[in-house]
């Protein structure tokens, strides 16, 4: 029997983060981790998007791009202990616990530009079973 785990993705705005381009996965994670934990701990943080892990490719279409810097964390539902009906505080707490206690499988930066908008997403992928 093969186990199946649903991927959930949480996306939050990173604000005025100075994006640390050019770092390896582990160094990128270590560079953004304190800021991300601060965001996930703040009562002021709004969830930009939460659900099953999406393909956010806008292919340069301005109307599909969010102008700014985002964090996207993708993890197995089983590791998070939440579901699609969970409340905002519960979702932020589950992802904060993951970032606080585990290293992601990889961390990368996606940059997508349209005519007038530029979306930068720092993505953390957790795909181990804990």
HELIX and SHEET records of a PDB file:
HELIX    1   1 UNK A   25  UNK A   41  1                                  17    
HELIX    2   2 UNK A   62  UNK A   64  5                                   3    
HELIX    3   3 UNK A   77  UNK A   80  1                                   4    
HELIX    4   4 UNK A   88  UNK A  101  1                                  14    
SHEET    1   A 5 UNK A  47  UNK A  52  0                                        
SHEET    2   A 5 UNK A   7  UNK A  13 -1                                        
SHEET    3   A 5 UNK A  68  UNK A  76 -1                                        
SHEET    4   A 5 UNK A 118  UNK A 126  1                                        
SHEET    5   A 5 UNK A 106  UNK A 113 -1                                        
END                                                                             
